[in-house]
């Protein structure tokens, strides 16, 4: 797959805008309601909705900054707890999903952290009816190993995401939905790593092995 950096960046921006539209739109709607509302109880409810929308917007922006962006301010190694805080914040908005963590290292190279976050996002989206999201990562002998498993009823997963993840999706079929996986495939090629997925009726497993960049 030879998607240009410009095309990929454009699709990632489209994905970011799509995911941010709902909470930002809720902020706008809440402000409009608040301007016209006189009842004290309803105004308090408006403030609560505004606070929730603002928090969700901030949580998503922090997540995407590291998952999609250059993430300035972080070094070559990123503490795994940084990723954990970001994922936990997103999952907190969906009480039907339970998260389990297993880290064998305190810090991972930035490409591995970006992979972990994007795997977590794919895993969350695969659980529309709830379930368990299990994340494991460690660095051994100069290789970062990442495994994310989603387990729940009626897994939702677009196989084009899997094809993009493995570098098998043609450029003409790439979309904002599959762009994050295409980014991960490009990242894996850069460091000489590999990514794969396995899909069952009630489970999705995403795996990556990423050698440290020379």
TORKEFI-632323 format. One record per residue (C-alpha): residue number from 1; residue in one letter; x, y, z. Coordinates in nm, 3 decimals. Example, Ala and Ser with C-alpha at 12.3 -4.5 7.8 and 13.67 -1.06 7.14 Angstrom:
2
LUMBA | 1 | a | 1.230 | -0.450 | 0.780 .
LUMBA | 2 | s | 1.367 | -0.106 | 0.714 .
This chain:
214
LUMBA | 1 | x | 0.000 | 0.000 | 0.000 .
LUMBA | 2 | x | 0.149 | 0.332 | -0.107 .
LUMBA | 3 | x | -0.098 | 0.587 | 0.028 .
LUMBA | 4 | x | 0.062 | 0.931 | 0.021 .
LUMBA | 5 | x | 0.129 | 1.107 | 0.349 .
LUMBA | 6 | x | -0.099 | 1.390 | 0.236 .
LUMBA | 7 | x | -0.392 | 1.159 | 0.162 .
LUMBA | 8 | x | -0.347 | 0.975 | 0.490 .
LUMBA | 9 | x | -0.325 | 1.298 | 0.688 .
LUMBA | 10 | x | -0.643 | 1.424 | 0.519 .
LUMBA | 11 | x | -0.832 | 1.107 | 0.605 .
LUMBA | 12 | x | -0.710 | 1.113 | 0.964 .
LUMBA | 13 | x | -0.830 | 1.474 | 0.994 .
LUMBA | 14 | x | -1.168 | 1.364 | 0.861 .
LUMBA | 15 | x | -1.182 | 1.087 | 1.121 .
LUMBA | 16 | x | -1.089 | 1.331 | 1.397 .
LUMBA | 17 | x | -1.359 | 1.578 | 1.288 .
LUMBA | 18 | x | -1.618 | 1.298 | 1.271 .
LUMBA | 19 | x | -1.541 | 1.180 | 1.624 .
LUMBA | 20 | x | -1.535 | 1.531 | 1.768 .
LUMBA | 21 | x | -1.857 | 1.646 | 1.599 .
LUMBA | 22 | x | -2.094 | 1.489 | 1.853 .
LUMBA | 23 | x | -1.948 | 1.628 | 2.179 .
LUMBA | 24 | x | -1.871 | 1.969 | 2.029 .
LUMBA | 25 | x | -2.220 | 1.982 | 1.877 .
LUMBA | 26 | x | -2.365 | 1.897 | 2.217 .
LUMBA | 27 | x | -2.178 | 2.194 | 2.364 .
LUMBA | 28 | x | -2.328 | 2.426 | 2.105 .
LUMBA | 29 | x | -2.680 | 2.291 | 2.158 .
LUMBA | 30 | x | -2.643 | 2.317 | 2.534 .
LUMBA | 31 | x | -2.542 | 2.680 | 2.515 .
LUMBA | 32 | x | -2.843 | 2.758 | 2.297 .
LUMBA | 33 | x | -3.076 | 2.587 | 2.543 .
LUMBA | 34 | x | -2.916 | 2.764 | 2.836 .
LUMBA | 35 | x | -2.965 | 3.105 | 2.673 .
LUMBA | 36 | x | -3.343 | 3.053 | 2.652 .
LUMBA | 37 | x | -3.404 | 2.852 | 2.969 .
LUMBA | 38 | x | -3.538 | 3.030 | 3.278 .
LUMBA | 39 | x | -3.630 | 2.738 | 3.504 .
LUMBA | 40 | x | -3.354 | 2.691 | 3.770 .
LUMBA | 41 | x | -3.371 | 2.312 | 3.764 .
LUMBA | 42 | x | -3.350 | 2.298 | 3.386 .
LUMBA | 43 | x | -3.062 | 2.546 | 3.385 .
LUMBA | 44 | x | -2.877 | 2.323 | 3.631 .
LUMBA | 45 | x | -2.938 | 2.029 | 3.400 .
LUMBA | 46 | x | -2.802 | 2.231 | 3.108 .
LUMBA | 47 | x | -2.487 | 2.308 | 3.305 .
LUMBA | 48 | x | -2.441 | 1.939 | 3.382 .
LUMBA | 49 | x | -2.475 | 1.847 | 3.014 .
LUMBA | 50 | x | -2.230 | 2.121 | 2.917 .
LUMBA | 51 | x | -1.980 | 1.996 | 3.172 .
LUMBA | 52 | x | -2.016 | 1.639 | 3.043 .
LUMBA | 53 | x | -1.975 | 1.744 | 2.679 .
LUMBA | 54 | x | -1.671 | 1.958 | 2.763 .
LUMBA | 55 | x | -1.509 | 1.669 | 2.949 .
LUMBA | 56 | x | -1.574 | 1.423 | 2.666 .
LUMBA | 57 | x | -1.435 | 1.670 | 2.412 .
LUMBA | 58 | x | -1.119 | 1.725 | 2.617 .
LUMBA | 59 | x | -1.073 | 1.351 | 2.675 .
LUMBA | 60 | x | -1.101 | 1.277 | 2.303 .
LUMBA | 61 | x | -0.862 | 1.557 | 2.205 .
LUMBA | 62 | x | -0.600 | 1.432 | 2.453 .
LUMBA | 63 | x | -0.644 | 1.079 | 2.321 .
LUMBA | 64 | x | -0.616 | 1.174 | 1.953 .
LUMBA | 65 | x | -0.317 | 1.399 | 2.019 .
LUMBA | 66 | x | -0.110 | 1.093 | 2.108 .
LUMBA | 67 | x | -0.295 | 0.831 | 1.901 .
LUMBA | 68 | x | -0.288 | 1.023 | 1.571 .
LUMBA | 69 | x | -0.057 | 1.320 | 1.617 .
LUMBA | 70 | x | 0.312 | 1.389 | 1.668 .
LUMBA | 71 | x | 0.245 | 1.427 | 2.042 .
LUMBA | 72 | x | 0.498 | 1.697 | 2.111 .
LUMBA | 73 | x | 0.611 | 1.707 | 2.471 .
LUMBA | 74 | x | 0.664 | 1.332 | 2.492 .
LUMBA | 75 | x | 1.006 | 1.176 | 2.454 .
LUMBA | 76 | x | 1.093 | 0.866 | 2.254 .
LUMBA | 77 | x | 0.970 | 0.657 | 2.548 .
LUMBA | 78 | x | 0.620 | 0.718 | 2.685 .
LUMBA | 79 | x | 0.497 | 0.592 | 3.021 .
LUMBA | 80 | x | 0.233 | 0.325 | 2.971 .
LUMBA | 81 | x | 0.024 | 0.494 | 3.240 .
LUMBA | 82 | x | -0.016 | 0.788 | 3.000 .
LUMBA | 83 | x | -0.197 | 0.552 | 2.763 .
LUMBA | 84 | x | -0.393 | 0.396 | 3.044 .
LUMBA | 85 | x | -0.528 | 0.731 | 3.162 .
LUMBA | 86 | x | -0.637 | 0.822 | 2.809 .
LUMBA | 87 | x | -0.814 | 0.490 | 2.745 .
LUMBA | 88 | x | -0.979 | 0.483 | 3.086 .
LUMBA | 89 | x | -1.117 | 0.832 | 3.025 .
LUMBA | 90 | x | -1.285 | 0.724 | 2.700 .
LUMBA | 91 | x | -1.418 | 0.400 | 2.844 .
LUMBA | 92 | x | -1.563 | 0.590 | 3.140 .
LUMBA | 93 | x | -1.824 | 0.724 | 2.899 .
LUMBA | 94 | x | -1.942 | 0.369 | 2.824 .
LUMBA | 95 | x | -2.027 | 0.183 | 3.147 .
LUMBA | 96 | x | -2.102 | -0.136 | 2.952 .
LUMBA | 97 | x | -1.730 | -0.187 | 2.881 .
LUMBA | 98 | x | -1.490 | -0.322 | 3.143 .
LUMBA | 99 | x | -1.117 | -0.270 | 3.094 .
LUMBA | 100 | x | -0.842 | -0.508 | 3.202 .
LUMBA | 101 | x | -0.474 | -0.409 | 3.191 .
LUMBA | 102 | x | -0.151 | -0.613 | 3.189 .
LUMBA | 103 | x | 0.171 | -0.417 | 3.144 .
LUMBA | 104 | x | 0.513 | -0.580 | 3.155 .
LUMBA | 105 | x | 0.700 | -0.251 | 3.110 .
LUMBA | 106 | x | 0.674 | 0.092 | 3.265 .
LUMBA | 107 | x | 0.737 | 0.272 | 2.935 .
LUMBA | 108 | x | 0.723 | 0.192 | 2.563 .
LUMBA | 109 | x | 0.851 | 0.363 | 2.248 .
LUMBA | 110 | x | 0.610 | 0.617 | 2.103 .
LUMBA | 111 | x | 0.516 | 0.394 | 1.802 .
LUMBA | 112 | x | 0.412 | 0.120 | 2.043 .
LUMBA | 113 | x | 0.204 | 0.361 | 2.251 .
LUMBA | 114 | x | 0.032 | 0.493 | 1.939 .
LUMBA | 115 | x | -0.042 | 0.135 | 1.837 .
LUMBA | 116 | x | -0.180 | 0.051 | 2.181 .
LUMBA | 117 | x | -0.412 | 0.352 | 2.175 .
LUMBA | 118 | x | -0.539 | 0.284 | 1.824 .
LUMBA | 119 | x | -0.592 | -0.083 | 1.906 .
LUMBA | 120 | x | -0.788 | 0.025 | 2.215 .
LUMBA | 121 | x | -1.006 | 0.252 | 2.000 .
LUMBA | 122 | x | -1.077 | -0.028 | 1.753 .
LUMBA | 123 | x | -1.146 | -0.261 | 2.043 .
LUMBA | 124 | x | -1.394 | -0.023 | 2.204 .
LUMBA | 125 | x | -1.581 | 0.025 | 1.878 .
LUMBA | 126 | x | -1.605 | -0.354 | 1.841 .
LUMBA | 127 | x | -1.816 | -0.370 | 2.159 .
LUMBA | 128 | x | -2.140 | -0.181 | 2.078 .
LUMBA | 129 | x | -2.327 | -0.400 | 2.328 .
LUMBA | 130 | x | -2.055 | -0.390 | 2.589 .
LUMBA | 131 | x | -1.805 | -0.648 | 2.702 .
LUMBA | 132 | x | -1.446 | -0.675 | 2.820 .
LUMBA | 133 | x | -1.153 | -0.487 | 2.667 .
LUMBA | 134 | x | -0.820 | -0.646 | 2.765 .
LUMBA | 135 | x | -0.494 | -0.467 | 2.690 .
LUMBA | 136 | x | -0.145 | -0.608 | 2.732 .
LUMBA | 137 | x | 0.192 | -0.465 | 2.636 .
LUMBA | 138 | x | 0.557 | -0.519 | 2.715 .
LUMBA | 139 | x | 0.902 | -0.459 | 2.572 .
LUMBA | 140 | x | 1.145 | -0.751 | 2.552 .
LUMBA | 141 | x | 1.479 | -0.776 | 2.376 .
LUMBA | 142 | x | 1.421 | -0.456 | 2.182 .
LUMBA | 143 | x | 1.073 | -0.553 | 2.062 .
LUMBA | 144 | x | 0.741 | -0.412 | 2.183 .
LUMBA | 145 | x | 0.463 | -0.670 | 2.193 .
LUMBA | 146 | x | 0.103 | -0.548 | 2.209 .
LUMBA | 147 | x | -0.217 | -0.749 | 2.232 .
LUMBA | 148 | x | -0.568 | -0.607 | 2.265 .
LUMBA | 149 | x | -0.870 | -0.835 | 2.296 .
LUMBA | 150 | x | -1.236 | -0.737 | 2.278 .
LUMBA | 151 | x | -1.479 | -0.995 | 2.406 .
LUMBA | 152 | x | -1.855 | -0.951 | 2.407 .
LUMBA | 153 | x | -2.181 | -1.034 | 2.230 .
LUMBA | 154 | x | -2.196 | -0.978 | 1.854 .
LUMBA | 155 | x | -1.857 | -0.823 | 1.786 .
LUMBA | 156 | x | -1.876 | -0.535 | 1.537 .
LUMBA | 157 | x | -1.569 | -0.520 | 1.314 .
LUMBA | 158 | x | -1.524 | -0.404 | 0.958 .
LUMBA | 159 | x | -1.282 | -0.642 | 0.790 .
LUMBA | 160 | x | -1.154 | -0.352 | 0.581 .
LUMBA | 161 | x | -1.001 | -0.222 | 0.903 .
LUMBA | 162 | x | -0.820 | -0.553 | 0.935 .
LUMBA | 163 | x | -0.708 | -0.540 | 0.572 .
LUMBA | 164 | x | -0.574 | -0.188 | 0.622 .
LUMBA | 165 | x | -0.399 | -0.297 | 0.940 .
LUMBA | 166 | x | -0.217 | -0.570 | 0.749 .
LUMBA | 167 | x | -0.138 | -0.341 | 0.454 .
LUMBA | 168 | x | -0.376 | -0.523 | 0.220 .
LUMBA | 169 | x | -0.638 | -0.254 | 0.154 .
LUMBA | 170 | x | -0.601 | -0.084 | -0.189 .
LUMBA | 171 | x | -0.553 | 0.293 | -0.185 .
LUMBA | 172 | x | -0.880 | 0.347 | -0.371 .
LUMBA | 173 | x | -1.074 | 0.179 | -0.088 .
LUMBA | 174 | x | -0.916 | 0.374 | 0.197 .
LUMBA | 175 | x | -1.155 | 0.590 | 0.403 .
LUMBA | 176 | x | -1.154 | 0.796 | 0.720 .
LUMBA | 177 | x | -1.274 | 0.483 | 0.901 .
LUMBA | 178 | x | -0.977 | 0.272 | 0.788 .
LUMBA | 179 | x | -0.715 | 0.550 | 0.789 .
LUMBA | 180 | x | -0.597 | 0.488 | 1.149 .
LUMBA | 181 | x | -0.525 | 0.124 | 1.063 .
LUMBA | 182 | x | -0.342 | 0.231 | 0.747 .
LUMBA | 183 | x | -0.134 | 0.464 | 0.962 .
LUMBA | 184 | x | -0.045 | 0.173 | 1.191 .
LUMBA | 185 | x | 0.051 | -0.042 | 0.892 .
LUMBA | 186 | x | 0.283 | 0.234 | 0.768 .
LUMBA | 187 | x | 0.428 | 0.270 | 1.116 .
LUMBA | 188 | x | 0.495 | -0.105 | 1.136 .
LUMBA | 189 | x | 0.673 | -0.101 | 0.799 .
LUMBA | 190 | x | 0.891 | 0.186 | 0.915 .
LUMBA | 191 | x | 1.032 | -0.014 | 1.207 .
LUMBA | 192 | x | 1.021 | -0.355 | 1.039 .
LUMBA | 193 | x | 0.734 | -0.482 | 1.251 .
LUMBA | 194 | x | 0.408 | -0.660 | 1.182 .
LUMBA | 195 | x | 0.043 | -0.642 | 1.279 .
LUMBA | 196 | x | -0.238 | -0.893 | 1.261 .
LUMBA | 197 | x | -0.591 | -0.960 | 1.379 .
LUMBA | 198 | x | -0.817 | -1.255 | 1.451 .
LUMBA | 199 | x | -1.196 | -1.230 | 1.449 .
LUMBA | 200 | x | -1.445 | -1.468 | 1.604 .
LUMBA | 201 | x | -1.816 | -1.455 | 1.682 .
LUMBA | 202 | x | -1.761 | -1.311 | 2.028 .
LUMBA | 203 | x | -1.401 | -1.190 | 2.026 .
LUMBA | 204 | x | -1.159 | -0.973 | 1.832 .
LUMBA | 205 | x | -0.784 | -0.996 | 1.893 .
LUMBA | 206 | x | -0.537 | -0.736 | 1.764 .
LUMBA | 207 | x | -0.165 | -0.799 | 1.787 .
LUMBA | 208 | x | 0.156 | -0.616 | 1.701 .
LUMBA | 209 | x | 0.529 | -0.677 | 1.727 .
LUMBA | 210 | x | 0.733 | -0.361 | 1.679 .
LUMBA | 211 | x | 1.114 | -0.361 | 1.693 .
LUMBA | 212 | x | 1.270 | -0.049 | 1.838 .
LUMBA | 213 | x | 1.364 | 0.203 | 1.571 .
LUMBA | 214 | x | 1.735 | 0.197 | 1.495 .
